[in-house]
Every structure is written in structure tokens, then in C-alpha cells.
């Protein structure tokens, strides 16, 4: 736990920036996966609704 206390006391800005970058990457990845899922579901739905 000493490394954690040293990291928090020395560079809180760097820690906050790192967490922000990780969360941002996760959000963009989740959004892309969601949009891909919606596109696949639309394709499947369109294949059943032949007019």
C-alpha cells in the first residue's frame, strides 16, 4: 500500500488523467459495440420483414 500512497501524494493530476483516459476509452468501445449490435439487429429484422 506504500506505492499507492506515494502515487497519490506525488501526482494526483497524473492519476486523475490516467483514470479519465481509461474511462473514455471504455465509453467509446462500449458505444461502438452498441452501434454494431444495433446494426446487426436491424439486418436480422430486415431479413424477416420481406415485403
NORLIN-V679999 format. One record per residue. RES is the residue in one small letter. SS is DSSP state (alpha for helix, beta for strand, coil for the rest). D_CENTER is the distance of its C-alpha to the mean C-alpha in Angstrom with 1 decimal. Layout:
BEGIN
[[RES,SS,D_CENTER] [RES,SS,D_CENTER]]
END
This chain:
BEGIN
[[x,coil,27.8] [x,alpha,29.7] [x,alpha,26.9] [x,alpha,24.5] [x,alpha,27.2] [x,alpha,28.0] [x,alpha,24.5] [x,alpha,24.2] [x,alpha,27.6] [x,alpha,27.5] [x,coil,24.3] [x,alpha,22.4] [x,alpha,21.1] [x,alpha,19.7] [x,alpha,18.0] [x,alpha,16.5] [x,alpha,15.4] [x,alpha,13.8] [x,alpha,11.8] [x,alpha,10.8] [x,alpha,9.7] [x,alpha,7.7] [x,alpha,6.0] [x,alpha,5.8] [x,alpha,4.7] [x,alpha,1.6] [x,alpha,2.7] [x,alpha,4.6] [x,alpha,4.3] [x,alpha,4.6] [x,alpha,7.0] [x,alpha,8.7] [x,alpha,9.3] [x,alpha,10.7] [x,alpha,12.8] [x,alpha,14.1] [x,alpha,15.0] [x,alpha,16.8] [x,alpha,18.6] [x,alpha,19.8] [x,alpha,21.0] [x,alpha,22.8] [x,alpha,24.4] [x,alpha,25.6] [x,alpha,26.9] [x,alpha,28.7] [x,alpha,30.4] [x,alpha,31.9] [x,coil,33.0] [x,coil,35.5] [x,coil,37.9]]
END
